[in-house]
Amino acid sequence: MMKLIRRLAAVLAFIALIFGGLKSLINWISRTGDDDHEVFADDDYEQV
C-alpha cells in the first residue's frame, strides 16, 4: 500500500514539474518582446 502511495506521489510530482516547466516557458516567450505570438496586438488599433 505504501508503495502505491509513493508511486502516486511521484507521478503527481512529475506532472507538476511538467506543468511548471511549460508555464515558465510560456512566461519566457512572452517576455522576449516578440509580438508574433500575441493574440491581440496593441499596435493594430489607433487609440482615439
C-alpha positions, -999 to 999 in steps of 0.1 A, spaced: 0 0 0 28 24 8 45 16 -25 13 26 -43 11 59 -24 47 67 -31 43 60 -68 12 81 -70 30 109 -53 59 106 -77 36 107 -107 18 138 -93 52 155 -87 63 147 -122 31 162 -137 35 193 -115 71 196 -128 60 193 -164 33 220 -159 57 243 -141 82 240 -169 55 248 -195 44 278 -175 79 291 -172 85 285 -210 53 305 -218 63 333 -195 98 334 -211 83 336 -246 60 364 -235 89 384 -220 111 383 -251 91 411 -267 84 392 -299 48 402 -308 44 374 -333 28 351 -307 3 376 -293 -34 371 -300 -43 408 -296 -15 432 -307 -17 466 -292 -3 484 -322 -30 473 -346 -56 497 -334 -53 535 -332 -64 550 -299 -88 579 -302 
